[in-house]
Amino acid sequence: MPIDATLPYDDGNIFAKILRGEIPNKTVYEDEFALAFHDINPQAPVHILVIPKGRYVSWDDFSAHAPDAEIAGFVRAIGKVARDNDLVEPGYRLLANIGGHGHQEVPHLHVHLFGGRPLGPMLSRD
């Protein structure tokens, strides 16, 4: 069920539990700013989630409240995960669902990194 990205941060969300070590994951990268792990329901041969370690609901929340070093560290982590998984060439897709219209399901900022095959058009043409 999509969430309202303007709601306060919920410490009970699944990514908060993963960050606290309460739920296992298949980590592919971790540093002081970010954690990256394989999605449990992959939609492409490579489907990795990258999350900031801070308590941010959405890109809006993150861009408005995170310190510059945390923003830079998170963006660099996404790039490193793409490079480490040999996705830069032939290419990959980043996706961040925000709010109800964006179909965000977990109230913790996260970026999906997809690759490993041609991904088709960005949006369906209804």
TAKA-V82313 format. One record per run of one state. SS is the DSSP state (A for helix, B for strand, O for the rest). FROM is the first residue (numbers start at 1). LEN is the number of residues. Records with the same first field share a line. If there is no record, write none. Layout:
# TAKA-V82313
SS = FROM-LEN  FROM-LEN
This chain:
# TAKA-V82313
O = 1-13  20-7  31-3  39-7  53-6  66-2  85-7  96-14  116-11
A = 14-6  59-7  68-17
B = 27-4  34-5  46-7  92-4  110-6
